[in-house]
Amino acid sequence: MRKSVIMVRGVLLVLILAGSVAGEGLFDKVKKGNQAMAGGDYRKALEYYHDAETDLPESPELEYNMAGALHYDGGYEEAVDKYQRALNTTDINTEAQAHYNLGNTLFRMQDYQKAIQSYQQALEINPDDMDAKFNLELARRKLKEQMEQQEEDPQQKQEQQEEQQQDQEQQQQEEQEKEDQEKEQDQQQQQDQEQDQQDQQQEPQPQPQDEDEMSEEDAERILNALRDDEKEIQKKLKRRQVAGDYVGKDW
């Protein structure tokens, strides 16, 4: 199975007047730009081509070379503009190459319809260009897939919107449940605090003792002391009675 040929074709050597000092300088700049392209340094190549452009402005060959460097550097929109400028060439082969490479750049931009037109124009000039034929069929297949996808997009978009709406509703429900739970916890905490306050108010508080009022312990202690005193008095009375009744012998 043949692989895709979506890559630009080689740079061009700009035709210059031999023996001209300016021409020799221009040739050297273009040559260095082409060498930078071959080495993969596309931005450096652009610098050389732009520098050469001051000596030979509006050259279709330079526009073609700059377009190739821009394509490989990812500057597709600028590359399209440069390839279109390169189509102003009087060389039929350069025109065919510009159409082909323009198609490749448009293909990279997924503008398959315009890419198809560019490949067809390249084939009008060179019907034996097998790469252009292959890329033309590939672009047609990609365009068909793109159109089918665009037809499916409304349904897919609706499904995505419904899914997003469900996710949003679920998120709102979870947030509401969380909020209700926090509110319930706050209410329970407030009720617990109020209950604690009520329990403290109902608990009997110790009454302050009057300084002049005798405590129960003090009264018990005094009463016990009085009882001891009474017992002692009774003992003394009994001893006196015994002493008074005694009759001693008179010696």
C-alpha positions in Angstrom: 0.0 0.0 0.0 1.4 3.4 -1.0 2.0 5.9 1.7 0.8 9.5 1.7 3.0 12.0 -0.2 2.0 15.2 1.7 5.4 16.9 1.6 6.7 19.8 -0.5 9.1 19.3 -3.3 12.6 20.6 -3.5 13.7 24.2 -3.6 14.7 26.0 -6.9 17.9 27.7 -7.9 17.1 31.3 -8.9 18.3 32.1 -12.5 20.6 35.0 -12.4 22.8 36.9 -14.9 26.2 35.3 -15.0 29.1 37.6 -14.3 27.1 40.2 -12.4 28.5 41.1 -9.0 25.0 41.5 -7.7 24.1 38.2 -9.4 27.0 36.4 -7.7 25.9 37.7 -4.3 22.4 36.7 -5.0 23.4 33.2 -6.1 25.4 32.8 -2.9 22.5 33.8 -0.6 20.1 31.4 -2.4 22.6 28.6 -2.3 23.1 29.1 1.5 19.3 29.2 1.9 19.0 25.9 0.0 21.7 24.4 2.1 19.9 25.4 5.3 16.7 23.9 4.0 18.5 20.6 3.3 19.8 20.7 6.8 16.4 21.2 8.3 17.1 24.8 9.6 14.0 26.4 8.0 14.1 29.7 9.8 17.7 30.2 8.8 16.8 29.4 5.2 14.1 32.0 5.4 16.6 34.6 6.5 18.8 33.9 3.5 15.9 34.0 1.1 14.6 37.3 2.5 18.1 38.7 2.2 18.2 37.6 -1.4 14.8 39.1 -2.0 16.3 42.6 -1.6 18.4 41.9 -4.7 15.7 40.2 -6.7 12.2 41.3 -5.4 9.0 39.5 -6.5 10.9 36.5 -7.8 8.5 33.6 -8.2 11.4 31.2 -7.6 12.3 32.9 -4.3 8.6 33.0 -3.3 8.5 29.2 -4.0 11.5 28.6 -1.9 10.3 30.7 1.0 6.9 28.9 0.8 8.6 25.6 1.3 10.5 26.8 4.3 7.3 28.3 5.8 5.5 25.0 5.2 8.1 22.9 7.1 8.2 25.5 9.9 4.4 25.3 10.4 3.6 28.7 8.9 0.9 27.3 6.6 -1.1 30.5 6.0 2.0 32.4 4.9 3.1 29.4 2.8 -0.2 29.5 0.9 0.4 33.2 0.1 3.9 32.5 -1.1 2.9 29.6 -3.3 0.1 31.7 -4.9 2.7 34.3 -5.7 5.0 31.7 -7.1 2.2 30.8 -9.6 3.1 34.0 -11.5 6.1 32.3 -13.0 6.6 31.9 -16.7 8.2 28.5 -16.2 5.5 25.8 -16.7 7.4 23.2 -14.5 7.6 25.7 -11.6 3.9 26.5 -11.9 3.1 22.7 -11.7 5.3 22.3 -8.7 3.7 25.4 -7.0 0.2 24.0 -7.6 1.3 20.6 -6.2 3.0 22.1 -3.1 0.1 24.5 -2.5 -2.2 21.5 -2.4 0.0 19.8 0.2 -0.1 22.9 2.4 -3.9 23.2 2.1 -4.1 19.5 2.9 -2.1 20.1 6.1 -4.6 22.9 7.0 -7.5 20.4 6.4 -8.9 22.5 3.6 -9.4 19.5 1.5 -11.7 21.1 -1.1 -9.1 23.7 -2.1 -6.3 21.1 -1.9 -8.3 19.0 -4.5 -8.4 22.0 -6.8 -4.7 22.5 -6.5 -3.9 18.9 -7.3 -6.2 19.0 -10.3 -4.5 22.1 -11.6 -1.1 20.4 -11.1 -2.4 17.4 -13.1 -3.7 19.6 -15.9 -0.1 20.7 -16.4 1.5 17.4 -15.8 -1.0 14.5 -16.1 1.8 11.9 -15.4 2.4 13.3 -11.8 1.7 10.1 -9.8 2.1 11.9 -6.4 -0.5 14.5 -7.4 -2.9 11.7 -8.5 -2.4 9.8 -5.2 -2.8 13.0 -3.0 -5.9 14.0 -5.0 -7.6 10.7 -4.1 -6.5 11.0 -0.5 -7.9 14.5 -0.3 -11.2 13.4 -1.8 -11.4 10.7 0.8 -10.6 13.1 3.6 -13.2 15.6 2.3 -15.8 12.8 2.4 -15.0 11.9 6.0 -15.0 15.6 7.0 -18.5 16.1 5.4 -19.9 13.0 7.1 -18.5 14.1 10.4 -20.1 17.6 10.0 -23.4 15.9 9.3 -23.1 13.9 12.5 -22.0 16.9 14.5 -25.5 18.2 15.4 -26.5 14.9 16.9 -23.2 14.5 18.6 -23.4 18.1 19.8 -26.8 17.5 21.3 -25.6 14.4 23.1 -22.7 16.4 24.5 -25.0 19.1 25.6 -27.3 16.6 27.3 -24.3 15.0 29.0 -23.0 18.3 30.2 -26.5 19.2 31.5 -26.7 16.0 33.4 -23.3 16.6 34.9 -24.3 20.1 35.9 -27.5 18.9 37.5 -25.7 16.2 39.4 -23.1 18.7 40.6 -25.9 21.1 41.8 -27.7 18.2 43.5 -24.5 17.2 45.4 -23.9 20.8 46.4 -27.5 21.2 47.6 -27.1 17.9 49.6 -23.9 19.2 51.1 -25.5 22.5 52.0 -28.5 20.8 53.6 -26.2 18.5 55.6 -24.2 21.5 56.9 -27.4 23.3 57.8 -28.7 20.3 59.6 -25.5 20.0 61.6 -25.7 23.7 62.5 -29.2 23.3 63.7 -28.4 20.2 65.8 -25.4 22.0 67.3 -27.6 24.9 68.2 -30.2 22.6 69.8 -27.6 20.9 71.8 -26.3 24.3 73.1 -29.9 25.4 74.0 -30.5 22.0 75.8 -27.2 22.4 77.8 -28.3 25.9 78.9 -31.7 24.6 80.0 -30.1 21.8 82.0 -27.9 24.3 83.7 -30.8 26.5 84.7 -32.8 23.5 86.1 -29.9 22.2 88.2 -30.3 23.3 91.9 -27.8 25.9 92.8 -26.1 25.8 96.3 -27.7 28.4 98.5 -25.3 30.9 100.0 -24.8 30.3 103.8 -25.6 33.1 106.1 -22.7 34.1 108.2 -24.9 34.4 111.4 -26.6 31.1 110.7 -25.1 28.0 112.4 -24.3 25.1 110.2 -25.6 21.7 110.9 -22.1 20.4 111.6 -21.4 23.2 114.1 -24.7 22.5 115.9 -23.9 18.8 116.1 -20.5 19.5 117.4 -21.8 21.9 120.1 -24.5 19.4 121.1 -21.9 16.7 121.5 -19.8 18.9 123.6 -22.7 19.8 125.8 -23.5 16.1 126.2 -19.9 15.5 127.3 -20.0 18.3 129.8 -23.2 17.0 131.2 -21.7 13.5 131.6 -18.7 15.0 133.4 -20.9 17.0 135.7 -22.9 13.9 136.5 -19.7 12.0 137.3 -18.6 14.8 139.7 -22.0 14.8 141.5 -21.8 11.1 142.0 -18.3 11.3 143.5 -19.4 14.0 145.9 -22.4 12.0 147.1 -20.2 9.0 147.7 -17.7 11.2 149.6 -20.5 12.7 151.8 -22.1 9.3 152.8 -18.7 7.8 153.9 -18.3 7.5 157.7 -14.8 7.1 158.7 -13.5 5.7 162.0 -12.3 8.2 164.4 -8.9 7.2 165.6 
